[in-house]
C-alpha cells in the first residue's frame, strides 16, 4: 500500500500564492511512480491539474498553465504544487494521487487539502 498525506492548503486572496505538499510512504511506493494533483470544487467533477511522470516530465491543465508548477523531491518522496496568481476559480479541495506509470488510473489518493481563494 501507498499512503499520501497532503498539507499546505489554506485561505488566500486573489493574486496570492500557496504551496501544497504531499508526503508519500509505504513499502510499495517508489520514486518512479507517476504522480499528480487533482482538484474538486463544490458541485463540480474532479479534474486533473498537474501531472509528473517517472522521469520528471510534466503537464498541466490549460486553466493553470503558467501559474502552477508541479515538482518532486525523490529523496524525500514528496510531491509539491506551487500555485501563484491564484484566482477564486481555483477554490477547491486538492488531492495528491499516485500510480505505477503503466496503470491507466490513479489508484492511490490522499485525503485532500482545502484551498480557498477570495476576491
C-alpha positions as CSV (number, residue, x, y, z in Angstrom):
1,X,0.0,0.0,0.0
2,X,1.0,3.6,-0.5
3,X,-0.1,6.4,1.8
4,X,-0.3,10.0,0.6
5,X,-0.7,12.9,3.0
6,X,-1.3,16.5,1.7
7,X,-0.6,19.7,3.5
8,X,-0.3,23.4,2.8
9,X,-3.9,24.4,1.9
10,X,-5.5,27.4,3.3
11,X,-7.2,30.7,2.5
12,X,-5.6,33.4,0.4
13,X,-6.7,36.5,-1.5
14,X,-6.8,36.5,-5.3
15,X,-3.3,37.1,-6.7
16,X,-1.7,35.3,-3.8
17,X,0.3,32.1,-3.6
18,X,0.2,28.8,-1.8
19,X,2.5,25.7,-1.9
20,X,0.9,22.3,-1.4
21,X,3.0,19.3,-0.3
22,X,2.3,15.6,-0.5
23,X,4.3,13.1,1.5
24,X,4.3,9.6,0.1
25,X,5.1,6.5,2.1
26,X,4.5,2.7,2.1
27,X,6.5,-0.3,1.1
28,X,5.1,-0.4,-2.4
29,X,5.9,3.2,-3.2
30,X,8.8,4.0,-5.4
31,X,10.1,7.2,-6.8
32,X,9.3,6.1,-10.3
33,X,5.6,6.3,-9.8
34,X,3.6,8.8,-11.8
35,X,2.1,11.4,-9.6
36,X,-0.4,14.2,-10.0
37,X,-2.5,16.8,-8.3
38,X,-6.3,16.8,-8.8
39,X,-8.9,19.2,-7.5
40,X,-12.6,19.1,-7.0
41,X,-14.7,22.3,-6.5
42,X,-18.1,22.2,-4.8
43,X,-20.7,20.8,-7.2
44,X,-18.1,20.0,-9.9
45,X,-16.4,17.0,-11.2
46,X,-12.8,16.2,-10.1
47,X,-10.2,17.5,-12.6
48,X,-6.6,16.8,-13.1
49,X,-4.5,19.9,-12.5
50,X,-0.8,18.9,-12.9
51,X,1.0,15.7,-13.7
52,X,4.5,14.4,-13.3
53,X,5.8,11.1,-14.8
54,X,8.6,8.8,-13.7
55,X,11.3,10.8,-15.4
56,X,10.1,14.3,-14.3
57,X,8.2,15.3,-17.4
58,X,5.2,17.5,-16.5
59,X,2.0,18.7,-18.0
60,X,-0.8,20.9,-16.8
61,X,-4.4,21.7,-17.3
62,X,-4.9,24.7,-19.5
63,X,-6.6,26.6,-16.7
64,X,-3.4,26.6,-14.6
65,X,-0.6,26.7,-17.2
66,X,1.9,29.4,-16.3
67,X,0.6,29.8,-12.8
68,X,1.1,26.4,-11.2
69,X,4.3,24.3,-11.0
70,X,4.4,20.6,-10.0
71,X,7.7,19.2,-8.7
72,X,9.0,16.1,-7.0
73,X,11.7,15.6,-4.3
74,X,12.5,11.9,-4.8
75,X,14.9,11.8,-1.9
76,X,12.1,12.8,0.5
77,X,9.3,11.1,-1.5
78,X,7.5,14.4,-1.6
79,X,5.4,16.0,-4.3
80,X,4.7,19.7,-4.4
81,X,2.4,22.1,-6.2
82,X,3.4,25.8,-6.2
83,X,0.4,27.9,-7.0
84,X,0.8,31.5,-8.0
85,X,-1.6,34.2,-9.1
86,X,-4.4,32.3,-7.5
87,X,-7.9,33.1,-8.7
88,X,-11.3,32.5,-7.0
89,X,-11.9,29.8,-9.6
90,X,-9.0,27.8,-8.1
91,X,-11.0,27.3,-4.9
92,X,-11.4,23.5,-4.4
93,X,-10.2,20.5,-2.4
94,X,-6.9,19.5,-3.8
95,X,-5.8,15.8,-3.9
96,X,-2.4,14.2,-4.4
97,X,-2.6,11.0,-6.4
98,X,-0.1,8.3,-7.4
99,X,0.1,5.2,-9.6
100,X,2.5,2.8,-11.3
101,X,3.0,4.6,-14.6
102,X,1.9,1.6,-16.7
103,X,-1.5,1.7,-14.9
104,X,-4.2,3.8,-16.6
105,X,-5.9,5.1,-13.5
106,X,-4.6,6.6,-10.3
107,X,-5.0,4.1,-7.5
108,X,-3.6,5.9,-4.5
109,X,-5.1,9.1,-3.2
110,X,-4.6,11.4,-0.3
111,X,-7.3,12.8,1.9
112,X,-7.2,16.3,0.3
113,X,-6.4,19.8,1.5
114,X,-8.7,22.7,1.0
115,X,-7.7,25.8,-0.9
116,X,-9.9,28.9,-0.8
117,X,-9.3,32.0,-2.8
118,X,-11.2,35.1,-2.1
119,X,-11.7,38.0,-4.4
